[in-house]
Amino acid sequence: MSLHLLIPCKGFAAGKSRLAPVLDDAARAALCASLLRRTLACALALVPAGACRLVSGDRDAVALAAAAGVAAIGDRGGGLNAALAEARAVLRRADPDAAPLILPIDLPRVSAAALRRLIATSGDVVAAPDRRGLGTNVLYLSAAAAGAVDFRFGSGSFAAHRDAAERAGLSFAACADPDLAFDLDDPDDLATWRAEPEPGEAATTLAG
């Protein structure tokens, strides 16, 4: 088994649209870039650059990842699940024993330590739920699960990933970690994060 991180990232201009009531287009793009830098730093504290891939069709995001030594797998615009399925196929062609960890960029409290706790959780499929227990914020698939479980990101994705694992005859586990459960989804989330900023580039940028 070899751990590989896939970091999906929308175009900076389109990202975090639900924050539009409090951030204009330029501010949202800057936030997305800052979050991507933070996520890449976290990923590279966990795996070498060769085991990390950005999944994006955004030129600026690809350039930012390249500056960190991380290559990109293109997103053809068919939606998150399709983009991840294609990226996983690329990984598995290069390494049939690849075990992908899906790490979105909108988790401002993510850390390598939190991800290690998730990976250490026993299960072929391990999901970190959001604070409501409905969505999937981080998803790990063992090498066995990588070829058998479809991505189900979207509404009710936590239960959908659990059901997909069960249908495939694989074990499923939840990693209820508060650092992984917090995502920037709406203005209230942003206000919460700004009120208790962590050390780091993203928090510093937004506090300014």
Protein Blocks (a to p, Z undefined) as FASTA:
>chain_A
ZZddddddddfklgokllmmmocfklmmmmmmmmmmmmmmmmmmmbcfklcccddfbfkl
mmmmmmnopacdddehnajklmmmmmmmmmmmmomkbccddddfklmkbcfklmmmmmmp
gcfbdcdddfkomacfbdcddfklmmmcccfedehklmmmmmmmmmnopacdddddfklm
pccfbfklmmmmmmmccedjklmmmmZZ
